[in-house]
Amino acid sequence: MRPRAAAARSREQRPAAGPAPARRESPPGSTTHETIPDAVPHKSSGWCSLGGVLIHRRAFLAAAVAVSAGSVAACDPLGTKPAAQPSQAPDVLLPLLHRTVALRDRYAEVLTAFPALQDRLGPLQEDHAQHVVALAREIGVPEKGPFPAASESAGPSAAASAPVPTEQSAALSDLAAREKSARQDAEAACLAAPSYRAALLGSIAACRAGHQEVLS
């Protein structure tokens, strides 16, 4: 075969060249031009070519979803807030604290009605005032109040609003009955309390038992 004929046949068998890469013009005022290849589909249905690099179409989709989700999370118009923590239950000693306050105040009422009993009842009232302070410290509330509402009825506290008896003997009997109820209240709280509170509640119960003897 002659050389010229072979060269001609070789040129006929070469595939036609593809379209030239797209040429993007630089912005006005620029003196240079650059050719940036566009992303074009590859012969394989799952791939595309970007700048001569084959990238799977699923990778494109995953990246788009990730960017979209990140953008939405970064500019949340509703300002989503974390779930609120449940409020803590009231301390089990709060009812006892309220009843102790009521007993202290009852002594003040009796002393107002019968000032002559100051020497006899004054120390007892001071004991109950100290019990209020000790219980408030144990619970973790201000010593002078105001105190949080108890989760149950204050019981004897409601009786504190009853008028003081007009007779001194009757007033003392009323205080003795209240001290008995208060002693039983402290004893029950002591038995139900954890060990680290038993000493405090036991001392309050013993003190109230002594008051009951003084008033009897």
Summary of the structure (lengths in Angstrom):
residues: 216
radius of gyration: 45.1
end to end distance: 141.8
largest distance: 147.0
contacts: 476
relative contact order: 0.09
helix: 57%
strand: 6%
